[in-house]
Amino acid sequence: MFSLAKRLVDRFDGSATDSKSGDSYFKGALQLNNNGYGLRVVQVVPHSIAHQQGFESWFDYIIRINNHELPMLNPSLSTFSYSINEDGTINYGNNATSDQVGAVNYDLILQEISNISKTDKQVVFDVWNAKGGIVRQITLPLNEFKQSVNDHGKDTVKLFENHFEELGLTLQSQHLNSATYVWRILTTHQGSPAFSSQLIPYSDYIIGCDSAFPGDSQGKGLLTKGGESLLSRTILNYYNQHYAESQEDNVPITLYVYNHDYDILRPVTVNLSRSWGTGQNRGILGCDVGYGLIHRIPEVVGKFESVSVVDDLLFETNQNVSYEIPQTPPPPSSENVINPIAPPPIAGAIPHRATASSKKKKHVVAGDLGGLSDYMNEELAKSKELDSKLPSSQTNGAPPPPPPPPTSSK
């Protein structure tokens, strides 16, 4: 039964991902840049301008620059149909490769940013975030620079390393589907390496790995290709390689783990082991993980409220309402008479509807004691006038006669 449900989820995941507009998680970005490519933010320099404006490494993808799509080297490939395989690879029509479809024209980007730096002094990015698929706009200031000849043919290009060092961005062209390669921790078995490393079920997501050995590049980087079995294959190959060299059962590996409850990304060192427990299918990591449509990283509510571009508002911000007693305005001078301006309405206050009786009443200003006394004397006189008009039976203090007893009929 569980295997049937898993196949249904995987099938639903694949059909939703292949569709250009059927997956609300991507907010229509699969229709841009040759069917869903973007510049993934690989690194953000701490305390840089990009960091101050809210760029996040690994989770942010630039999908537009100055309200237009990214310039692609082969824009005609955007009309090709494509499908995503179970291992995460993408098949395009007419034998086009992923490298051809995802190639970004970095020369045009640098030329455009160079022109903008001479006039507007700022560039606007539309950024899609993997945490719930939120799209927001980020504006970065620019300084004029002299463009030089650089090698932009590599996959990873530091667009702003030489010309915009103060921005602090490192970008890489990737398909937005790479943001779905996350593995959610469901359970950790007691005494397992995952349990000892304090991985938190249902809140932690594994998004990358790194070697715990200095100078070792094996297994380093993001988990961006390979599908559901990528995590298990990467960890198993890493363990087998280092176990063959050292014959030590405890093989440390560093996992990059994102926690949704605290919205933090932390490195977690796990000592992989085969002898942590007994029984079958215990695994060298010792935890159950979830992968696919229902295990994507959800939105962090309120994180991008000030700069988000969303279709509907799920939560409204609470406004702090303060009430102040109006002060008595100074009397106008004969030299300079200014028409009074009504104060702005207080947020959340119910507007007062004037009636015929309220228009006749005298408005009292706090702090004007003389006006308050006149107002109280006027109301007292009205009360006495009403008392004088009452019948004598109601003014002499005598109680009214009791009602007649009810008659009964037989």
N, C-alpha and C positions, 0 to 999 in steps of 0.2 A: 504493500500500500504506500509506504513512504517512498519507494523507488518510483512508483507511478506518479506520485505528486511531484517528485523532483524532476522527472522528465517533462511534466506539464509546465513547470516553472521555467525550465531551460528552454522549452519550445516557445513559451510566451516571451521570454527574454530575447530570444533570437529574432522573433518576428517584430517585436517592438523596436529593436535596435536597427534592423534593416530598413525600417520605414523612415522616410525623410521627415515627416511631420507628425507621425503618430506617437512619438515618445515625448511627453511633456517635460521630461527631465532635461532635455537639451535645448528647450525654449526656441525651437526653430533654427538653431545654429547648424544643424546638419544640412541645411540648404545653402550654406555659405562656404566659400573657399574650397571649391572642388569637393563638395559633399562632406563637410564636417571637419576640416583641418583648422588648426589654430596654432598660435605661438605659445607654447607652454612655458610658464615662468619656472625655470629650473632652479634659479638662485636669486635671492634678494640680499643685497649687502645691508647688514644691520646699520641703522641710524642714517641710511641714505634717504634721498627724496622719495624714491619708490617705496621704501619701507614706511616712511611717514604718511604717504598717501594710501596705504592699506594693501599694497601688493603682497600676495602670499605665494611662496614657492611651492611647487608641485600641485597646488589646487587651482591656480588661476591660469586661464587660457585667453589670450588676446584674440578676439575674433573680428574686430573692426578697428580701423585707424581713421580718425576724423570723419566718422559716419559713412565710411565705405569699406568694402571688403578688402582683404589682404591681396596685394598683387601676386598672382601665382605665375610661375614660369610657363605652365601649360594650362591656360584658362579654358581651352576647348575641352579638356577632360572632365569638366564639371557636368557635362551632359551625359556622361557614361553611367550606366547602371552599375551597382556594386552590391556585394553581399558580404557579411561578416561571418567567418567560420567559427567553430566552437573553440579553436585554439587562439582566437583573437586576430588572425590574419584576415586581410580584406582582399576580395577578388573583384577586379574591375573588368569592364568590357573591353574588347579589342586588345586583349593581352597587355593592358597597361599595368605597370608595377606601382607599388605603394610609394616608392621613391619619386617616381615621375609625377604622380598625382599630388603628393604632399610637398613638392618643391616650391618654396616661397622665393619671390624675386626680391632679395634683400637689397639689391642696388637701387631699385625704385623706392623702397622704404627709406633708405638713407638719403636719397635725393629729395624726397618729399619732406622729410624731417629737417633737412638742411634748409630748404626754402621756407619752411614754417618758422624756423629759428630766426630768420631775418625779418619777419613781419609780425606774426601773431605771438611769438615767444612762448607758445604752449601747444601741446599736442594732446588730443583726446582719444582715449582708448575705451572701446567696449570690451569688458572683461567678463567672461563666463567662468563661474566658480563651481567646482565639483561638489561642494557642500550643499546639496539640494538643487543644484543647477540654477543658481541665482545669477542674473546678468546685471551688471552695474557699470557706470561710467567713471573713469579716473582721469583727471587732468594733471599733466606734469609740465612744469616750466622747462623751457629750453634756453640754451645759450648759443650764440652764433659760433660756428666752427668752420674750419677749412676741411673739405672732404678729401680724403686720401684713398689710394688704391689698396684694397684689402682682399683677402681670399674669403669669399662668401659661399664657397661651394660645399663646405662641411655641414654636417647635420646640426651641430651645435655651434651657434654663432653668437658671440658676445657683441650685440649690436652697439651697445653703449659703453663698451670698455674703454675705447680710445677717445671717442668724440663726446661722450656724455658720462664721464666717470662719476659725476655727482648723482646720476640717476640710480645706478647700482642694479641693473637688470641683466640677467643672462637668460636667453630664450632659445627654444628648440621647437621645430615644426613637428607636431604630433596630431594624430586624429583624436577627436574628443572622446571616442570610445575607450581610449586608454585610461580615462578617469574611472571607468567601471572595474578596473582590475584591482579590487580591494577584497580582502578576506576578513569577514567579521568573526570575532571570537565568540563561540556559542557556549562551550563548556570547557573547563580545564579539569583534567583528572588528578585526583589527589596524589601527591608525590611525584608528579611528572615534571619535566623541565619547564613547561609552560606555567604550571601551578607554582613552582618555586620562583619563577621570574615575575610573579604577581600580575599576569595578564588578566584583564577584567572582562568577564563575559558580558556580551551584549552591548558594551560600550567601546571596546577596543577594536580597531581595524588595522590590519597589517597592510601597508602600502609599499614597502620597500625593504631591502636588506643590504647588509654590508658585511665585509669580512672583519672578524674580531682580531685577526692577526696583522701586525704592522707590516705595511708594504705589500700586502696581498690584495690583488684586484679581483680575485675570483668571487663571483656572486655579488659584486658591488653594483649598486644603482637601483633605479626604479624597476618595479615589476610591471612592464608595459606590454609584453607579448607572451602568448602561450596559453591563454584561457584558464579554465578552472584548475587544471592540474599543474599550472606553472609553479605555484608556491611549493607543493610537495616535491616536485621534481628538482627545483632549485635547492631546497634544503637537503634532500637526499644525496644529490651529487656533491654538494659541499661537504657533507658528513663523510661520504665515502672517500673523497680525495684526501682529507686531512687525517682520517683514521688510517689510511694506507701509509701515510708518511710517519705518523707518530705512534700508532698502535694504542692511542689513548681513547677510551670510550667517551669521555666528556669532551666534546668539540664545541667551543664557543662560537656563536654567530650573533651578529647585531641586527635586530629587526627594527625598522622604523614603524612605530605604532602610533596611530592617531586615536585620541580619546574624544568622543563626541560630547560627553557630559561636561568636560572641562575645556573643550576646544583647544587642545594642545597636541603637539607632535613631539614624541620623545623617543630616543633610542633605548632599546631594551636588549640586553645581552642574555641570550638563552644558551645553556649548556646542553647541546643535543646529546642524547644517550639512548642506547638500546636496552640497557639493563636497569631502567628506573622502576620497573614493575613486572608483574607476571600476567600472562594471558595473551590472547591473540589480538591483532589489530590495535595494539596500544600506540604504535608510532614512536618516532624518535623525538617528536615535539610534544606529544601528549595532550592534544586539545582537539576539539571539534570546531570546524570553521564553516561559515556560510558564504556562498558566492552566488552572484546573479542579481536579478532585478530587485528582489525584495531585500537585498543586503547592501544596497548602495548607501553611501554616506548621506544621511538626511540633512535637512537645512538646520542651521543654527539660528534659532528665532531671535531677531533683534540685532544680529551681527552687522547687517548691511542696511539698516533702516535709513540712514542719512544719505546713502549714495546708491541705493538699489533701484533698478528699473524692473518693476514687477507688474503683473497684470492686475492682481487683486490684492487687497490688504487684509491679512488675516488677523492681525493684532494692531489695535490702535494705541498710540502712546498716551499716557495720562498727562494731562496738563495741570501744572501747579497754578491754582487760582488764588490770588491774594486780593483782599478787600481793604480799601483805605477810606478813612473818613474824609470827605471833601472839606477843604479849608475855605474860609471866607475870602473871596477875591477882594483885592484892594479897590477902593472906589476909583472910578475913572476920573482922570484929570481933565480940566477944560482945554489943555493944550493938545492932548493926544487921546482921542476917543477911539477905541478899537472894539469892533463887534465881538462879543464873546463867542468862543468856539466850544461846542459841546464835547465833553470828554469822551474818549473811545469807550465802547461797551466792554464790560468785563466778560471774559470767556467763561461760558457755562452759566451765566446769569439769565434769568427769565425776564424778557422785556416787559415793562409796565405798560398796561393799556389804560389810557386816560379815559375816564367816564365824565358824565356831566357833573356829578357831585365832587369828583376829585379835582376838576378844574377850578372849582370855587374855593377850594381849601388853600390856605396860605402855606407855601413851602418854607420849611424851617431849615436853616443852615446851622450845622454843629458849631458851637463856639459863640453863637449870637444869643446871649442870655436875654437881652431885651425882647427880641422877637419871640423867644420861647414863652416868656411871661404873657405877652399879648395873646399868643395862641391859646394858652391855658385859660386865660380869663374869658376869651371868646367862647371856648367850648363850655365853660362853666355857666355862662349866661344862657347859652342855648339849652343846657340841661334844666335850668330853673324855669325857662319858658315852657318847656315840654311838661314839667311837673305841674305848672299852674293850669294847664289845659286838661288834666285828668279829672275824672268825676270825684266828688267829695268822698264817696265810699272807699275810694282807693287811696286818698291822701290823708284821712283822719286816723289811719292806723287800725281801723276795725276790720276784722277778717270778712271776707265775702260770705254770704249765706250758703249753707250746704245745699247740694242738689236734692230734688225730691226723691223719695224712696221709689224703687221700681215696683210696678204693679204686677201681680201674678194672676194668670188666668187658669182656670180649671177646665 
